[in-house]
Every structure is written in structure tokens, then in C-alpha cells.
Amino acid sequence: MEQTQPKSNGFLDRIRNHRLSATFLLLGVLSVGILAGSALTTTVHGKEQQINSADAAPLRIPPMTSTSNAFSTIAKQVGPAVVNINTESLPKQSTAPKRRTQRRGQGQGNDDDPQQQGDMQDFFNRFFGGQPGGGDGDDEDGAGGGERRALGSGFIVDPRGYIITNNHVVDKADKIYVKLSTDSDNGLGRLARVIGTDKDTDIAVIKIDTNQTLPTVKLGNSDSAQVGDWVLAIGSPFNLSQTVTAGIVSAKNRTIEDGPQSQFQRFIQTDASINPGNSGGPLVDMTGAVVGVNTAIYTQSSGSVGLGFAMPSNTVINVYNMLIAPEHKVVRGSIGIEFQTGVSSAVSRMYGFSKGGVLINRITPNGPAAKAGLQPQDVIVSIDDRQVKDGDDLVADIAPRHPGSTAKITYLRNGKQNTATVTIGDRSKTVAAIAGNGDPDDNSPQKDDATQGKIGITVSAVPPALAKAQEISGGVLVTAVRPGSFADDLSPRGLDKGDIIVEINRHVVTDQASLTSIVNGLKSGDDVVFVIRNARARDKSNTFLGGTLP
């Protein structure tokens, strides 16, 4: 018997199939819509300029207009004369004992304290926060390693290549490189030599050789700078050359440390941003004149906190003029005394100088004051009938006086007033007398007239580590070369600080005594040939330099 499916089942199947087809159709439409929406979005966002920007007008670079203000005008005027300075120093074995510096509240002043001659590095460690990198031998740009590269700034004051910078920028450098504003960023720059330095004011004069007339700055009178005046600082902070920052003169005649360090350091304070690398650069007023040399900052992070200090231009000019003179040194007067700074009112009343005066703590043996009869506990109250306020006033009066001149000193002893005529001495010599180490400018164990007079060099023994590195057993290390001397003019290049002399005229130089003996035998018209080792070269090869002795 044949069985048939109910009609209702076929109808239901058709309905089910229709619904399923509708569902797929709906899903397909949705999928197409999603894809189309995605494509439309991509079209809109990916090709917006081409499709949807028909009504957008293109932008055009406008014509140049003059928007210069005083700052930009001064920057353009002074910038070409501001230079970048890099130095190289080889590690040396130090034989000098470390000295402790006096901190605030422990100051003892005098007109010839030996500590003033050698503690500037500690001063800058504290006021610059130390070198970035923190360790000894690290350098300001973080290179570290066997050679130290320091970074600073300077500015040209003579078109023949004379540059003013800070002493701490070039101190102990074996090589000094200067980059002009027009020089390429590649390479170290142009070799410079030191003309003279003054540690007391932290000023140095260096020179580069040039065949062209160089741009120079205009020097101003720092006494004309007033608190609140706008100033610009220009230099190379963190090796970013030709950086210009603006601020105001925040204070004048600012001392950063008590005691001897402050006697020749009376700064212009500014909030113009000064950072490591700005050292030696100019502080410029709104007339475009340099009123200071950026020297120090107060910081706890090696960065600017708005407390910068510049050595006033009037001080710098006086120092510069002495450093370019034939002796290439700063000569200051001294009477050879020590005095305590910041004495209490009880002390001043006890010794009878409540209205001003200087209580002598110590007299330099055989110094000017000692020869004039002054004694410890005497109170100096006037110089040439001008009342003396305090020790700083005394130093400011005596230091500019020429050694050999005389001054009338009025002083109190046991309450009675006395006078004495004091012959002003050379401060460098009285410093040496106190320190007991001879000439304070001599950093070498030996300095003789033969090498200085005939050749123009100062030498020292070769440090053992350097001798080992160069594989030599003798020789002498050149520690200074007098500008314009025979040694400076040798061919194909002059002797440099850091060269090691191993032979002269085929005679082996074993030590300083043998050098002196050889030099003493030279006479005018002799050919002189030096065999030297470049302490910076890795190949340990010899270099031959020669000339005819004038």
C-alpha cells in the first residue's frame, strides 16, 4: 500500500527554506554593507586630499618680514665672534698633596694667600655640581676614558685670533681646539695655544693662527650694568654651539665664597640660563657690549637653576692687558700679611677698630710689612690717609699697585696710632714665600734659565705610567712653551705642552740635568734638532723638529 507524505510537510519545508534563504540574504547584505563601509572609510581617510578636498585652498609660505627685536639683533651681531672650545688632557701622575679648602664660616683672608692659587677646581666642583658622569677623569661631554675632553666657550677680542675664556676651561690641557661659528661641525677645530692665565679671576687668553680677519666682540664697561638690566648669555652648553639665552642682571658685586677665594671674584649675578659648556662665553648687554665672562653657576644637578655668575668685563680687561704683555702673567701688589675675615664686634671693640680696620693675624717672614715693622695684632686703619673698611677693601687697594711703589700705612698697636712706609711687593713672590715652594707659576720640579732663556720651554720628569706606555726609559716632558720662543717656532711645528723630548742633536736626553747640559752647550747659529715622542700617538713613533738657534 503506497504511503504519501502530508502536504503540510512540504509547505513547511518551503517556508523553512525561504526563511533560511532570507537569513543568508540578510547576512550577505550586512556583510556587503560592512565591507562597503570599510572601503568607504578607507577611501575617505586614506585619500582625503584627493577626493574630499576640492574646496581646500593650498597654503603658501608668506614673504619674509622683519620681526627682529633687540635680542635677535644682538645675537646676530655678537654670535660670529663666539667660539666653541674643546680640550684634550692626558692622565698625569700627581705628586702634589691634596689641600683642603676653607668652607663658609671658616674664612681667613690675606693679601697673598697661597690657597687662592690652586683651589679653583674644588670651587667649580661645588658650584657646577661636578662633571657629568661623576667620576675622576670623566669629562664635561661624558667621553671619559684615557683622554679627558673638556667643553667650554670663548669670544674673540682681537681680529688676529686672541680669545678670552675661563682658566678652568683650558687648565691642564695638552691640546686646545677652537671652532669658529663658520667652521664645520666635523672635526675638532683649530689648534690654539695659551697666551696667559690668571687663576685668581679664572681668566685665560688663548690664540689661534689665522690668515683672515676674524670678527670680534665689543667690550663694555661693567660698572654701567644695573640690577634689572636685560642681558644675553651666548655659548655652547652641552656642545650646542651658538646657544642664546636671556635674563636680567640679578645682582652685582656678588661673592660666592667667604675668605680668600672672594678677594678677586666679584661677580655679576644673572638668571640668564647658563649650563656646563657656557663657561668662558660672553654676557652681553642690550647695546651688544660684553659686560661679563660667564664663569659659574650654582646648581645641585649640573643644570641651570637661574643662578649664574659672570666675571665683570672691567676686571677681565685689566687681566687681559697684563696677560698679553711680554711676561704673560698678572702682577698684583701685596704687603705680606694675613687677616681674619668676619671678626666679631667684641674683637673689634677690644682692639679699637669698631669703625673699620684690618686686624693682622700673621706677617710673611721678610715680607714688605715685616720689613716695615708691622707685627701680628696690629690693626691697619688707613692707607695713604684713606680709611680702610675691612680686609677686602685693603686687598682692593693694594693689589692694583705696582711692586716697588710705596704706601703709607697707618696702624694701631696697643691702642696707639703709628705710621710706616711699606714698599709694595709682588704678590706671586710673597705667595711662594708662604707656601715655601719657590715660584708659584712653576708646576714642574725644575725650572732653569737655560731651557727658559735659550729654548723657551719648561719641563718635568716623565711620569712612570706615561714612560711605560711610550716604552721609554728617559726623556723629559714639556710642561709649557713660551709663545714666540725658539721652541714655539720649530719646523714643521713647534714644541707643544705634552711632548716628550728624547734626543737633542743626537744626544740622548735622560733627565732634566742632561737636558740642561745639552742646552748650555748650544750657541747662536747652531742647528738644533729635537727628537720627540707624541704622548697622544699610539704608534710610539718619533717626530723630528728642527731650527737654527737665533
C-alpha positions as CSV (number, residue, x, y, z in Angstrom):
1,M,0.0,0.0,0.0
2,E,1.5,3.3,-1.1
3,Q,2.0,5.9,1.6
4,T,2.3,9.7,0.8
5,Q,3.8,12.5,2.8
6,P,1.4,15.0,4.2
7,K,1.2,18.2,2.1
8,S,1.7,20.2,5.2
9,N,5.3,19.0,5.5
10,G,6.3,20.3,2.0
11,F,4.7,23.6,2.8
12,L,6.7,23.8,6.0
13,D,9.9,22.9,4.2
14,R,9.4,25.6,1.7
15,I,8.8,28.1,4.5
16,R,11.9,26.9,6.3
17,N,13.9,27.1,3.1
18,H,12.6,30.6,2.4
19,R,13.5,31.8,5.9
20,L,16.9,30.3,5.6
21,S,17.5,31.9,2.2
22,A,16.3,35.2,3.7
23,T,18.6,34.8,6.6
24,F,21.6,34.2,4.3
25,L,20.5,37.1,2.1
26,L,20.3,39.4,5.1
27,L,23.7,38.3,6.3
28,G,25.1,38.8,2.8
29,V,23.7,42.3,2.6
30,L,25.1,43.1,6.0
31,S,28.5,41.7,5.0
32,V,28.5,43.8,1.9
33,G,27.4,46.8,3.8
34,I,30.2,46.3,6.3
35,L,32.8,45.8,3.6
36,A,31.4,48.8,1.7
37,G,31.5,50.9,4.8
38,S,35.1,49.8,5.4
39,A,36.1,50.6,1.9
40,L,34.3,54.0,2.1
41,T,36.1,54.7,5.4
42,T,39.5,53.8,3.9
43,T,38.7,56.0,0.9
44,V,37.8,58.9,3.0
45,H,40.7,58.7,5.4
46,G,43.3,57.4,3.0
47,K,42.7,59.7,0.1
48,E,41.0,62.7,1.7
49,Q,43.2,65.2,-0.1
50,Q,42.4,63.8,-3.5
51,I,38.7,63.1,-3.1
52,N,37.2,65.3,-0.5
53,S,39.4,68.5,-0.5
54,A,38.4,70.1,-3.8
55,D,37.3,73.2,-1.9
56,A,40.6,73.4,0.2
57,A,43.0,76.2,-0.7
58,P,46.7,75.3,-0.6
59,L,48.9,77.0,2.0
60,R,51.7,79.3,0.8
61,I,54.9,80.4,2.6
62,P,54.4,84.1,3.2
63,P,57.1,86.6,2.1
64,M,59.8,87.4,4.6
65,T,59.0,90.2,7.0
66,S,61.3,91.9,9.6
67,T,60.3,90.6,13.0
68,S,63.7,91.3,14.6
69,N,63.8,92.5,18.1
70,A,66.8,93.7,20.2
71,F,67.6,90.1,21.3
72,S,67.9,88.7,17.7
73,T,69.8,91.8,16.5
74,I,72.4,91.4,19.3
75,A,72.7,87.7,18.7
76,K,73.4,88.2,15.1
77,Q,75.9,90.9,15.9
78,V,77.8,89.0,18.7
79,G,77.4,85.4,17.6
80,P,80.1,85.2,14.9
81,A,82.7,86.2,17.5
82,V,81.7,83.5,20.0
83,V,83.7,80.2,19.7
84,N,83.4,76.6,20.9
85,I,86.4,75.2,22.9
86,N,87.4,71.6,23.3
87,T,90.5,70.4,25.1
88,E,92.4,67.1,25.5
89,S,94.4,66.2,28.6
90,L,96.5,63.1,29.1
91,P,96.3,61.5,32.6
92,K,99.3,62.5,34.6
93,Q,100.7,61.2,37.9
94,S,100.2,63.9,40.5
95,T,102.9,64.4,43.1
96,A,101.2,67.4,44.8
97,P,99.4,66.8,48.1
98,K,95.7,67.5,48.1
99,R,94.8,70.6,50.0
100,R,91.7,71.2,52.0
101,T,89.7,74.3,51.0
102,Q,88.1,76.5,53.6
103,R,84.3,76.4,53.7
104,R,81.8,79.1,54.6
105,G,82.3,80.3,58.1
106,Q,86.0,79.3,58.2
107,G,87.4,82.1,56.1
108,Q,90.7,83.6,56.7
109,G,91.7,86.4,54.3
110,N,95.0,87.9,53.4
111,D,96.6,89.8,50.5
112,D,98.7,86.8,49.4
113,D,97.1,83.5,50.5
114,P,98.6,80.5,48.6
115,Q,95.3,78.8,48.6
116,Q,94.0,81.3,46.1
117,Q,96.4,79.9,43.6
118,G,95.2,76.4,43.3
119,D,91.8,75.5,44.7
120,M,89.6,76.7,41.8
121,Q,88.8,73.2,40.7
122,D,87.2,72.4,44.1
123,F,85.2,75.6,43.8
124,F,83.8,74.6,40.4
125,N,83.1,71.0,41.6
126,R,80.9,72.5,44.2
127,F,79.3,75.3,42.1
128,F,78.9,73.2,38.9
129,G,77.9,70.1,40.8
130,G,80.9,68.2,39.5
131,Q,81.4,66.9,36.0
132,P,78.6,64.9,34.4
133,G,79.4,61.3,34.9
134,G,80.6,61.9,38.4
135,G,84.0,60.1,38.4
136,D,87.5,61.4,38.3
137,G,88.7,61.5,34.7
138,D,85.2,61.9,33.3
139,D,84.8,64.9,31.1
140,E,82.1,67.5,30.5
141,D,80.7,65.9,27.4
142,G,80.8,62.4,29.0
143,A,83.5,60.9,26.9
144,G,85.7,59.7,29.8
145,G,88.5,57.2,29.0
146,G,92.2,57.8,28.9
147,E,91.9,61.3,27.5
148,R,89.7,64.0,29.0
149,R,87.8,66.3,26.7
150,A,86.5,69.4,28.4
151,L,84.0,71.7,26.7
152,G,83.6,75.4,27.0
153,S,83.2,78.7,25.2
154,G,85.1,81.9,24.5
155,F,84.9,85.0,22.4
156,I,87.3,86.8,20.0
157,V,88.6,90.2,21.2
158,D,91.3,90.7,18.6
159,P,90.9,90.0,14.8
160,R,94.3,88.3,14.8
161,G,92.9,85.4,16.8
162,Y,93.1,86.4,20.5
163,I,90.3,84.8,22.6
164,I,89.2,85.3,26.1
165,T,87.8,82.3,28.0
166,N,87.9,80.8,31.5
167,N,91.1,79.3,33.0
168,H,89.2,76.2,34.2
169,V,88.2,75.5,30.5
170,V,91.9,75.2,29.4
171,D,93.6,74.4,32.7
172,K,96.0,71.4,32.4
173,A,95.0,70.8,28.8
174,D,97.6,69.3,26.4
175,K,95.6,70.3,23.3
176,I,93.1,73.1,22.9
177,Y,90.8,73.2,19.9
178,V,88.7,76.2,18.8
179,K,85.7,76.1,16.5
180,L,84.6,79.3,14.9
181,S,80.9,79.9,14.2
182,T,81.7,79.3,10.5
183,D,83.6,76.1,11.0
184,S,82.2,72.7,10.1
185,D,80.7,70.6,12.9
186,N,83.0,67.8,11.8
187,G,86.5,67.6,13.3
188,L,87.9,69.1,16.5
189,G,88.6,72.6,15.2
190,R,91.7,74.8,15.1
191,L,94.6,74.3,17.4
192,A,95.1,77.1,19.9
193,R,97.8,77.9,22.4
194,V,97.7,79.6,25.8
195,I,99.0,83.1,26.0
196,G,98.4,83.5,29.7
197,T,96.2,82.6,32.6
198,D,95.0,84.0,35.9
199,K,93.7,81.6,38.4
200,D,92.5,84.2,40.8
201,T,89.9,85.6,38.4
202,D,89.6,82.3,36.4
203,I,90.5,84.2,33.2
204,A,92.6,82.8,30.3
205,V,93.8,84.2,27.0
206,I,94.3,81.8,24.1
207,K,95.2,82.4,20.4
208,I,94.6,80.7,17.1
209,D,96.6,81.3,14.0
210,T,94.6,82.7,11.1
211,N,95.2,84.3,7.7
212,Q,91.9,86.2,7.8
213,T,90.5,89.0,9.9
214,L,88.2,87.5,12.5
215,P,85.0,89.0,13.9
216,T,85.3,90.5,17.4
217,V,83.0,91.4,20.2
218,K,82.6,94.9,21.6
219,L,83.7,95.2,25.2
220,G,81.5,97.2,27.6
221,N,82.0,98.9,30.9
222,S,80.6,96.5,33.5
223,D,80.1,99.4,36.0
224,S,77.3,100.6,33.8
225,A,75.3,97.4,34.2
226,Q,72.4,97.8,36.6
227,V,70.4,95.3,38.5
228,G,67.3,94.6,36.4
229,D,69.0,95.3,33.0
230,W,68.4,92.7,30.3
231,V,71.4,90.6,29.3
232,L,72.1,87.7,26.9
233,A,74.4,84.7,27.6
234,I,75.9,83.1,24.4
235,G,77.9,79.9,24.3
236,S,77.9,76.2,23.8
237,P,76.0,74.5,26.7
238,F,76.3,70.7,26.3
239,N,78.0,71.2,23.0
240,L,75.1,73.1,21.5
241,S,77.0,75.9,19.9
242,Q,75.7,79.4,19.4
243,T,73.0,79.0,22.0
244,V,71.5,82.3,23.2
245,T,69.6,82.7,26.5
246,A,68.1,85.8,28.0
247,G,67.7,87.1,31.5
248,I,68.5,90.1,33.7
249,V,71.2,91.3,36.0
250,S,70.1,89.8,39.3
251,A,72.8,91.3,41.5
252,K,76.3,92.9,41.3
253,N,79.5,92.6,43.3
254,R,78.4,89.2,44.3
255,T,80.8,86.9,46.3
256,I,80.1,83.2,46.2
257,E,82.6,82.1,48.9
258,D,83.8,83.7,52.0
259,G,87.6,84.0,52.6
260,P,90.5,84.3,50.2
261,Q,88.5,83.0,47.2
262,S,86.3,86.1,47.2
263,Q,89.1,88.7,47.1
264,F,89.3,88.8,43.3
265,Q,86.0,87.3,42.5
266,R,83.2,89.9,42.5
267,F,80.6,88.5,40.1
268,I,77.7,89.8,38.1
269,Q,74.8,87.5,39.0
270,T,72.2,86.7,36.3
271,D,69.2,84.5,35.8
272,A,70.0,84.0,32.1
273,S,70.3,80.3,31.6
274,I,73.9,79.2,32.0
275,N,74.9,75.5,31.8
276,P,78.1,73.4,31.6
277,G,79.7,74.5,28.3
278,N,78.8,78.1,28.7
279,S,81.9,78.7,30.7
280,G,84.0,81.4,29.1
281,G,81.2,82.7,26.9
282,P,80.1,86.4,26.9
283,L,77.4,88.0,28.9
284,V,76.1,90.8,26.7
285,D,74.0,93.9,27.4
286,M,71.4,95.5,25.2
287,T,73.9,97.6,23.4
288,G,75.7,94.4,22.2
289,A,78.6,95.0,24.5
290,V,80.2,92.3,26.6
291,V,79.8,93.1,30.3
292,G,81.0,89.8,31.7
293,V,82.5,86.4,31.2
294,N,80.1,83.5,32.2
295,T,82.1,81.6,34.8
296,A,80.0,79.7,37.3
297,I,76.5,78.5,38.2
298,Y,75.0,77.5,41.5
299,T,73.4,74.1,41.0
300,Q,72.8,70.7,42.5
301,S,72.1,68.9,39.2
302,S,74.7,70.2,36.8
303,G,71.9,72.3,35.2
304,S,70.8,75.9,35.4
305,V,68.6,76.9,38.2
306,G,68.7,80.6,37.4
307,L,71.8,81.5,39.5
308,G,74.7,82.3,37.1
309,F,77.8,84.3,37.8
310,A,79.9,86.3,35.3
311,M,83.3,87.9,35.9
312,P,82.8,91.7,35.2
313,S,84.3,93.0,32.0
314,N,86.3,95.7,33.7
315,T,88.2,93.1,35.7
316,V,88.6,91.0,32.6
317,I,90.1,93.9,30.6
318,N,92.7,94.6,33.2
319,V,93.7,90.9,33.4
320,Y,93.8,90.6,29.6
321,N,96.1,93.5,29.2
322,M,98.6,92.0,31.7
323,L,98.4,88.5,30.1
324,I,99.2,89.8,26.6
325,A,102.2,91.8,27.9
326,P,105.7,90.3,27.5
327,E,105.6,88.5,30.8
328,H,102.2,86.9,30.1
329,K,101.3,87.0,33.8
330,V,99.2,89.0,36.2
331,V,101.2,91.1,38.6
332,R,99.5,92.1,41.8
333,G,100.7,94.1,44.8
334,S,101.0,92.7,48.3
335,I,102.3,93.8,51.7
336,G,102.6,90.2,53.0
337,I,100.0,89.9,55.8
338,E,97.2,87.5,56.7
339,F,94.0,88.7,58.4
340,Q,90.8,87.1,59.7
341,T,87.5,87.9,57.9
342,G,84.3,88.4,59.8
343,V,85.6,89.2,63.2
344,S,83.1,89.7,65.9
345,S,82.1,93.1,67.3
346,A,83.7,92.1,70.6
347,V,87.1,91.6,68.9
348,S,86.8,94.9,67.0
349,R,86.0,96.8,70.3
350,M,88.8,95.0,72.1
351,Y,91.4,96.1,69.6
352,G,89.9,99.5,69.0
353,F,88.7,99.4,65.4
354,S,84.9,99.3,65.6
355,K,84.7,101.9,62.8
356,G,86.8,99.9,60.4
357,G,90.2,98.3,60.1
358,V,92.1,95.1,59.5
359,L,93.5,93.0,62.3
360,I,96.8,91.3,61.3
361,N,96.9,87.6,62.1
362,R,100.3,86.8,60.6
363,I,103.2,88.6,58.9
364,T,105.0,87.0,56.0
365,P,108.6,86.5,57.1
366,N,110.9,89.0,55.3
367,G,107.8,90.4,53.5
368,P,107.1,94.1,52.9
369,A,105.0,94.5,56.1
370,A,107.6,92.7,58.2
371,K,110.4,94.9,56.8
372,A,108.3,98.0,57.6
373,G,108.0,96.9,61.3
374,L,104.4,95.7,61.4
375,Q,103.5,92.9,63.7
376,P,100.7,90.4,64.4
377,Q,97.8,92.0,66.3
378,D,98.5,95.4,64.7
379,V,95.3,97.0,63.2
380,I,95.7,98.7,59.8
381,V,93.2,101.6,59.8
382,S,94.3,103.6,56.7
383,I,96.4,103.5,53.5
384,D,97.8,106.8,52.3
385,D,95.4,108.6,54.7
386,R,92.3,106.8,53.2
387,Q,90.4,104.8,55.8
388,V,90.3,101.1,55.3
389,K,86.9,99.4,55.9
390,D,87.9,95.8,56.0
391,G,90.2,93.2,54.6
392,D,88.6,93.1,51.2
393,D,89.0,96.9,51.0
394,L,92.7,96.5,51.9
395,V,93.2,93.9,49.1
396,A,91.3,96.0,46.5
397,D,93.6,99.0,47.3
398,I,97.0,97.1,47.4
399,A,96.5,94.6,44.6
400,P,96.5,97.1,41.7
401,R,99.6,98.8,42.9
402,H,102.9,98.2,41.1
403,P,105.5,96.2,43.0
404,G,108.3,98.6,44.1
405,S,105.9,101.5,44.8
406,T,105.3,102.6,48.4
407,A,102.3,103.2,50.6
408,K,101.8,105.0,53.9
409,I,100.2,102.6,56.3
410,T,98.6,103.9,59.5
411,Y,98.0,101.2,62.1
412,L,97.1,100.8,65.8
413,R,99.3,99.0,68.3
414,N,98.2,98.7,71.9
415,G,95.7,101.5,71.2
416,K,98.4,103.9,70.0
417,Q,98.4,105.1,66.3
418,N,101.6,104.6,64.3
419,T,102.6,105.0,60.7
420,A,105.0,103.1,58.4
421,T,106.1,103.3,54.8
422,V,105.7,99.9,53.2
423,T,107.3,99.0,49.8
424,I,104.7,97.0,47.8
425,G,105.8,93.5,46.9
426,D,104.9,91.1,44.1
427,R,102.1,89.0,45.4
428,S,103.2,85.9,43.5
429,K,106.6,86.0,45.3
430,T,105.0,86.5,48.7
431,V,102.7,83.6,48.0
432,A,105.7,81.5,47.2
433,A,107.3,82.6,50.4
434,I,104.3,81.5,52.4
435,A,104.0,78.2,50.6
436,G,107.7,77.6,50.7
437,N,107.7,76.2,47.1
438,G,109.6,78.8,45.1
439,D,107.9,80.3,42.0
440,P,104.1,79.7,42.3
441,D,103.8,79.7,38.5
442,D,106.2,76.8,38.2
443,N,104.4,73.5,38.3
444,S,107.5,71.4,37.4
445,P,110.1,70.1,39.7
446,Q,112.8,72.0,37.9
447,K,112.9,75.3,36.0
448,D,116.3,76.5,34.8
449,D,117.4,79.6,33.0
450,A,119.0,77.7,30.1
451,T,115.9,76.0,28.8
452,Q,113.8,79.1,29.5
453,G,116.1,81.6,28.0
454,K,117.6,79.8,25.0
455,I,114.7,77.5,24.0
456,G,111.6,78.8,25.8
457,I,110.3,75.7,27.5
458,T,109.6,74.4,30.9
459,V,110.0,70.6,31.5
460,S,109.4,68.0,34.2
461,A,110.2,64.3,34.6
462,V,108.1,61.9,32.6
463,P,105.5,60.2,34.8
464,P,106.2,56.5,35.1
465,A,102.9,55.5,33.7
466,L,103.5,57.6,30.6
467,A,107.0,56.3,30.2
468,K,105.8,52.8,30.3
469,A,103.1,53.5,27.8
470,Q,105.6,55.1,25.4
471,E,108.2,52.3,26.1
472,I,110.9,54.8,27.0
473,S,113.3,54.9,30.0
474,G,114.3,58.6,29.9
475,G,113.3,61.9,28.3
476,V,111.6,65.0,29.7
477,L,108.0,66.1,29.4
478,V,107.3,69.6,28.1
479,T,105.0,71.3,30.5
480,A,105.0,74.8,29.0
481,V,106.1,76.6,25.8
482,R,106.7,80.3,25.8
483,P,104.8,82.0,22.9
484,G,107.1,83.3,20.2
485,S,110.1,81.4,21.5
486,F,112.6,79.2,19.6
487,A,110.8,76.1,20.7
488,D,107.5,77.6,19.5
489,D,108.8,78.3,16.0
490,L,110.4,75.0,15.2
491,S,109.7,73.3,11.9
492,P,107.4,71.6,10.8
493,R,105.7,72.5,14.1
494,G,106.6,74.0,17.4
495,L,107.1,72.0,20.6
496,D,103.8,71.5,22.4
497,K,102.9,71.0,26.0
498,G,102.8,67.2,26.5
499,D,105.6,66.4,24.0
500,I,108.4,64.2,25.3
501,I,111.9,65.2,24.3
502,V,114.1,62.1,24.0
503,E,117.1,63.5,22.0
504,I,118.7,66.8,21.1
505,N,121.3,66.9,18.3
506,R,121.7,63.1,18.5
507,H,122.4,63.4,22.3
508,V,120.1,61.3,24.4
509,V,118.0,63.2,26.9
510,T,117.8,61.0,30.0
511,D,116.5,63.6,32.5
512,Q,116.3,67.3,33.3
513,A,120.0,67.5,34.2
514,S,121.1,66.1,30.8
515,L,118.7,68.5,29.0
516,T,120.3,71.4,30.8
517,S,123.8,70.2,30.0
518,I,122.9,69.9,26.3
519,V,121.2,73.3,26.1
520,N,124.1,75.0,27.9
521,G,126.3,73.8,25.0
522,L,124.2,75.4,22.3
523,K,125.2,78.8,20.8
524,S,123.6,81.2,18.4
525,G,123.6,79.9,14.8
526,D,123.6,76.2,15.8
527,D,121.2,73.9,14.1
528,V,119.1,72.2,16.8
529,V,117.1,69.1,16.1
530,F,114.7,67.6,18.7
531,V,113.6,64.0,18.6
532,I,110.2,63.9,20.4
533,R,107.5,61.4,21.2
534,N,103.9,62.5,20.8
535,A,102.4,61.3,24.1
536,R,99.0,61.1,22.4
537,A,100.1,58.9,19.5
538,R,99.5,55.1,19.7
539,D,102.3,54.0,17.3
540,K,105.1,55.2,19.6
541,S,106.9,56.8,16.6
542,N,109.4,59.6,16.8
543,T,109.0,63.1,15.4
544,F,111.9,65.3,14.3
545,L,111.7,69.1,14.8
546,G,114.4,71.5,13.9
547,G,115.5,75.1,13.6
548,T,118.5,77.3,13.8
549,L,119.1,79.0,17.2
550,P,118.9,82.8,16.8
